[in-house]
Structure formats: structure tokens, C-alpha cells
């Protein structure tokens, strides 16, 4: 899964595609029929193992997307994208939602 931010500026992320060329990135919002298509160019990494995409994407915070990268009509990469504005180093899926249960650790053993 790729984690991206909701912002207007271009974001850079890495993928490991089946091919080193691509021309289209499609993001489909999960749970709706909304999808956006972007014209892209892959930049291949120094070791030819991964490719980098830099694009300004239209995303909404808290939503999951299905990402499809195509070269013509061939699908060369598929992944899931989550949009959040939280800092990735301290990201948790249940931010500010978890309440810890306290216990005095007393228990009864029945034999």
C-alpha cells in the first residue's frame, strides 16, 4: 500500500512495475465510481529495480484508492493508495481513536 497526502503540489512515490515505460495512472476511489486519469512518465531508478512517479494527484483525506498504471492498454502495476495528512513516521491507522483498558490483573484460577 502506498500512503500519499492530500495536497495540490506534486508528490513522488516509487513502484516496482512489470515494464519500464508507462503512460497512464488511474486512481479509482474505493466505494464510489469516481476515478481520475493522469498522463505520467516513469523515471527508472539507478538499479533498474524500481521506478518513480511524480504527479499532482487529486485525493481526499481518509479515503482508499485503487491505483492502476498502464502502458497503452497493458496493466503494468496495481496497488492500493491511502490518503492521509498525518506524518508518515508517526502514522497509525487508529490515530486518536484507541482508548487503553486498565486492569488490576486479578484473576481466579479454577481447578
C-alpha positions in Angstrom: 0.0 0.0 0.0 1.2 3.5 -0.8 0.4 6.3 1.6 0.0 9.8 0.0 -1.0 13.2 1.2 -4.0 15.3 0.2 -2.2 18.3 -1.4 -2.1 20.2 -4.6 1.6 20.0 -5.2 3.3 17.1 -7.0 4.2 14.1 -4.9 6.9 11.5 -5.6 6.5 7.8 -4.9 8.2 4.6 -6.0 6.7 1.5 -7.6 8.1 -1.8 -9.0 6.3 -2.2 -12.4 6.3 -5.0 -14.9 7.7 -2.6 -17.5 9.9 0.5 -17.5 7.5 2.5 -19.6 4.0 3.7 -18.7 1.7 6.5 -19.9 -1.3 6.4 -17.7 -2.1 6.3 -14.0 -5.7 5.7 -12.9 -6.9 6.3 -9.4 -10.4 4.9 -8.5 -11.9 5.9 -5.2 -13.0 2.8 -3.3 -16.7 2.8 -2.5 -17.7 5.1 -5.3 -17.5 5.2 -9.1 -15.1 8.2 -9.1 -11.9 7.8 -11.0 -9.2 10.2 -12.2 -6.7 9.5 -15.0 -3.3 11.1 -15.3 -0.7 11.1 -18.0 2.6 10.0 -16.5 6.2 9.3 -17.3 8.1 6.7 -15.2 11.7 7.5 -14.1 13.7 4.3 -13.7 15.9 4.0 -10.6 19.6 3.7 -10.6 19.5 -0.1 -10.3 16.6 -0.5 -12.7 14.6 -2.2 -9.9 12.0 0.4 -9.2 10.5 3.4 -11.0 9.5 6.8 -9.6 6.3 8.7 -10.4 6.0 12.4 -9.7 2.5 13.8 -10.1 0.0 16.2 -8.6 -2.9 13.9 -7.7 -6.5 14.8 -6.6 -7.0 12.9 -3.4 -9.3 13.2 -0.3 -8.0 12.5 3.2 -9.2 9.3 4.8 -10.1 7.6 1.6 -8.6 4.5 -0.1 -8.0 4.3 -3.8 -7.2 1.5 -6.3 -4.2 2.6 -8.4 -3.6 1.1 -11.9 -0.6 2.0 -14.0 -0.9 1.3 -17.7 1.3 1.3 -20.8 -1.2 1.7 -23.6 -3.8 -1.0 -22.8 -1.4 -3.2 -20.8 -1.6 -3.1 -17.0 1.9 -2.9 -15.6 1.2 -2.2 -12.0 -1.7 -2.3 -9.5 -1.7 -1.2 -5.9 -3.8 0.4 -3.1 -3.4 4.0 -2.0 -4.4 5.6 1.2 -4.6 9.4 1.6 -3.7 10.9 5.0 -2.2 14.2 6.1 -0.6 12.6 9.2 3.2 12.5 9.3 4.2 9.1 8.0 6.7 8.4 10.8 4.0 8.6 13.4 1.1 7.3 11.4 -1.3 4.8 12.9 -4.5 3.6 11.4 -6.4 4.4 14.6 -5.0 7.8 15.4 -6.8 9.3 18.4 -9.4 6.5 18.4 -7.8 3.9 20.7 -8.6 4.0 24.5 -6.5 1.8 26.7 -8.3 -0.6 29.0 -7.0 -0.7 32.6 -6.8 -3.8 34.7 -5.7 -4.6 38.2 -4.5 -8.1 36.9 -6.7 -10.0 39.4 -7.8 -13.4 38.1 -9.3 -16.5 39.5 -7.9 -20.0 38.8 -10.5 -22.8 38.8 -9.1 -26.2 39.2 
